[in-house]
Amino acid sequence: MSAWRGGRVLVGDEASLAVDRGLLLGDGLFETVLVVDGRAMFLDRHLARLTASAAALRFPLPPSLAETVDVALADLHVADGRPLRGALRVNATRGVGRGLTARAGAPGLVVTFEALPDEAATTPLKARVVAAPRIDPRDPLSGRKTLSRMPFVHARRVATDRGADVALLTTIDGDVAEADAANLFVVVDGSLVTPPLDRGVLPGITRARCLQLEKTVERTISVADLARAEEAFLTSSLDGVRPLAEIDERALGGPGVASLRMARGLSDAGGSGFRNSRGPHNRSR
Amino acid sequence: MSAWRGGRVLVGDEASLAVDRGLLLGDGLFETVLVVDGRAMFLDRHLARLTASAAALRFPLPPSLAETVDVALADLHVADGRPLRGALRVNATRGVGRGLTARAGAPGLVVTFEALPDEAATTPLKARVVAAPRIDPRDPLSGRKTLSRMPFVHARRVATDRGADVALLTTIDGDVAEADAANLFVVVDGSLVTPPLDRGVLPGITRARCLQLEKTVERTISVADLARAEEAFLTSSLDGVRPLAEIDERALGGPGVASLRMARGLSDAGGSGFRNSRGPHNRSR
C-alpha cells in the first residue's frame, strides 16, 4: 500500500506507519493519563484497564507495554520542556492492514504528551443531555476506550452548539449513562448516585476511587432523576472532580457539598482533586 | 504536543501529522473507490456522498477535494506500478487537536492506494448474524462512512471466529440492516428486498445502482425473513455483487438468479459486475 499526504507519496514502512489501522478504522484502544512532575498518576490502573479491554475484545497489545510507556514518557516529558503537568496518551492500534479482517501482525503503539496549565480549570461546567448518539449497554465496545470516538466528538459538538460545555449521553433504554468524556455522579433525595457499569459506562479510574471514598449508590439514573438532582459532578483522570453548574439550562448553584468532599477525599488520598494548589486535576478519565 | 513512535520522538508538524484526530479519535470520513486502469470508478458519486455526510455532521472538508484526489490517485497509481485494479481510499480527518472539542483548523487528508488482483474473487460468501454491535437507526453517524469503524471490525471478527466470512448486523429494533462492509439484498417470497436507508444502513453507491436496475422493494428485513430467504447477495464498490452461499449455516446454494442478473446489469451499465472478465468487482461500498 502507498499513501499520499500533503503532496508527498509515502511507500513501504513509511506508508504503513502513517496509515495504520488506528487511522483507517479507529481500530485501537487508548488511555489518557495525568502526568504531574514527570510522574504518570495511576499508570498501573490505566494499563490494567487497557489490558482488560484488549483481552475482552481479543485485541493484541505490544509486548513490554509498561516499560515502553515509561521510556516514551521520559523522552516526551523532556521534549516538551518538563512541564509541571501534562496529558499522556497511550494509543495501541491493531497495526498495519486495510480491510475489516485483521491479519496477524505487529500491533502499533503511539504515545503522545501535551503540556497542561500548572493549575487545572475548576469552573463548574454546563451539561446538556443529547438525544443521540446513544449508548447500547449490550455493545461489547461500550465502556471501552476505543479509538473509534467520533460518536463522542459529535455529542460534544451538539452540546456546545446549544451553549453547554459537555454532553450527557443516554442509553438506548432511555436512562442517563455518562458524560462524553467523564463519569457522572448526581445527588438525588440526599443520596449520591452513579450509573452502574452494566449501563455501558466507562469503568473510570477516578470513578472507582470515588466509590471507595464516599458511600455511593450504583443504580440506573433516569432523565427524571437528573431533572430533580440537587447536585451533580463529573469525574475523570485529568479533571478529577468537576462540578456541574447546569444541566439542560437548570442551574444547580455552586459546587455542592458532595463534590467538594469528594474532591478533598481524592486530594488527601494523593491523587487528582479539585481546588488542590499542587494541581493534579482536569480532563479525561 | 509531541509524539513517540518506534523509539523516536516527533515534535511540531511532524507530530501533528502523525497523530491527527483521525488516529486519536477516529474523527473523520472516508470513501473506498474501485480503480480500474488508473480510473476511479464513480468517483463523483463517492465524493458527493462524502460531501453530504460532511454537511450533515458539520464536518469540515479540505478545499478542492476532487482535484486533490485526482492528483493523489495519479501519483499513487504510478508509485504502485500501475496495476490494472486497485482500491483508492480517501480519508478526510478533522485535522490536528487533542480532546473532544474540535477547534477550527486545517482539515486533514490522507489518500491511500492498494493494488488488487486483476480478477476479483467471486466465491459466494458465508454470512453470520452477530448479536452485537447493533445499529441505532437514530444515530446520526449510522449510515456514514466514519473512520470510527472498530464496531464493524469487531463484528467481522465475531463472524469469522464462527467460520463465516462476513457479519450481518441487526438494528437495536431487531431487524437486519446490512453486512459489516456491504449492503444486503435478499429474495423473499420471490421478491427482491433490501432494507431502507432509514434503518441506519449505508447509502451504498452500488446499492443505488442496483435499485435502478431491478425492481427491488425497500422494506425492513426481519430475522425470520432472513431465515427463509431464497437467495441473498451483498453489494459494495470493490466487490460489486457478491452472492451469499450461507446465512447462519443454512446453505443457499450457488449464486441465484437475482444476483446473476444484477451482476450482469451492473457490468452492462459499465461499472462493477460479477464474473466480468475485465474485473471491476470486489470489496467495499
Interface residues (C-beta under 8 A of the other chain):
Chain A: M1 S2 A3 W4 R5 G6 G7 V9 V11 A15 L17 A18 V19 R21 G22 L23 L24 L25 G26 D27 G28 F30 L57 R58 V71 A72 D75 L76 A79 D80 A87 R89 N91 T93 R94 R98 G99 L100 T101 A102 L109 V110 V111 T112 F113 E114 A131 A132 P133 R134 D136 R138 D139 P140 L141 T146 L147 S148 R149 M150 P151 F152 V153 H154 A155 R156 R157 T160 I172 D180 A181 R283 S284
Chain B: M1 S2 A3 W4 R5 G6 G7 V9 V11 A15 L17 A18 V19 R21 G22 L23 L24 L25 G26 D27 G28 F30 L57 R58 V71 A72 D75 L76 A79 D80 A87 R89 N91 T93 R94 R98 G99 L100 T101 A102 L109 V110 V111 T112 F113 E114 A131 A132 P133 R134 D136 R138 D139 P140 L141 T146 L147 S148 R149 M150 P151 F152 V153 H154 R156 R157 T160 I172 D180 A181 R283
